[in-house]
């Protein structure tokens, strides 16, 4: 099942009254980067600017996991066999 969050797509004109709420599928994300006071999300199919900051997007992504926690990875962290055991 896809992992959806509600985000605010920033208007290309910069007028906040033209921003629109969207249901965003996090399963398509390649990268998320801050750009000024907005955030650029790169997906498999293109990129989009949203009004939410990185912390807000991370909180929304972690909000409803049904009690399950996945290992968080970055370029410095590696999964060990113990963290993969069921």
C-alpha positions as CSV (number, residue, x, y, z in Angstrom):
1,X,0.0,0.0,0.0
2,X,1.2,3.5,-0.8
3,X,2.3,5.8,1.9
4,X,0.4,9.1,1.5
5,X,0.7,12.5,3.3
6,X,-1.1,15.8,2.8
7,X,1.3,18.5,1.6
8,X,0.8,22.0,0.2
9,X,2.1,22.4,-3.4
10,X,3.7,25.8,-3.7
11,X,2.4,28.0,-6.5
12,X,5.0,28.7,-9.2
13,X,4.0,32.4,-9.1
14,X,4.8,32.7,-5.4
15,X,1.3,33.8,-4.3
16,X,0.3,31.7,-1.3
17,X,-3.4,32.0,-2.1
18,X,-2.7,30.0,-5.2
19,X,-1.1,27.1,-3.3
20,X,-3.0,23.8,-3.4
21,X,-3.3,20.9,-1.0
22,X,-2.3,17.5,-2.5
23,X,-2.1,13.9,-1.4
24,X,1.5,13.0,-1.9
25,X,2.8,9.4,-2.3
26,X,6.1,9.2,-0.4
27,X,6.9,5.8,-2.0
28,X,7.9,7.8,-5.2
29,X,10.4,10.1,-3.4
30,X,14.1,10.1,-4.5
31,X,15.2,13.2,-2.5
32,X,13.9,16.0,-0.3
33,X,15.9,19.3,-0.1
34,X,15.3,22.7,1.6
35,X,15.0,25.6,-0.9
36,X,14.7,28.8,1.1
37,X,11.5,28.6,3.2
38,X,10.1,25.8,1.0
39,X,11.1,22.2,0.2
40,X,11.9,20.6,-3.2
41,X,10.8,17.0,-3.6
42,X,12.4,15.0,-6.4
43,X,10.4,11.9,-7.4
44,X,10.7,9.2,-10.1
45,X,8.7,11.4,-12.4
46,X,9.8,14.9,-11.7
47,X,10.1,17.5,-9.0
48,X,7.7,19.6,-7.0
49,X,8.0,22.5,-4.5
50,X,6.0,22.3,-1.3
51,X,5.5,24.8,1.5
52,X,6.2,22.4,4.3
53,X,9.7,22.3,5.8
54,X,11.9,19.1,6.2
55,X,10.9,18.5,9.8
56,X,7.2,18.8,9.1
57,X,7.5,16.3,6.2
58,X,9.4,13.9,8.3
59,X,6.9,14.1,11.1
60,X,4.0,13.5,8.7
61,X,5.8,10.5,7.2
62,X,6.3,9.0,10.7
63,X,2.9,9.9,12.0
64,X,1.0,6.7,11.3
65,X,3.0,3.6,11.0
66,X,0.6,1.3,12.7
67,X,3.1,0.6,15.5
68,X,5.8,-0.5,13.1
69,X,9.2,1.1,12.9
70,X,11.6,0.8,10.0
71,X,15.3,1.4,10.4
72,X,16.3,4.9,9.5
73,X,19.3,5.0,7.1
74,X,21.6,7.7,5.9
75,X,25.0,7.7,4.3
76,X,26.7,7.1,7.7
77,X,24.4,4.4,9.0
78,X,24.4,0.8,7.9
79,X,21.8,-1.9,8.6
80,X,23.2,-4.8,10.6
81,X,21.8,-8.3,10.6
82,X,20.3,-7.9,14.1
83,X,18.1,-4.9,12.9
84,X,16.7,-7.1,10.1
85,X,15.6,-10.0,12.4
86,X,11.9,-10.5,12.7
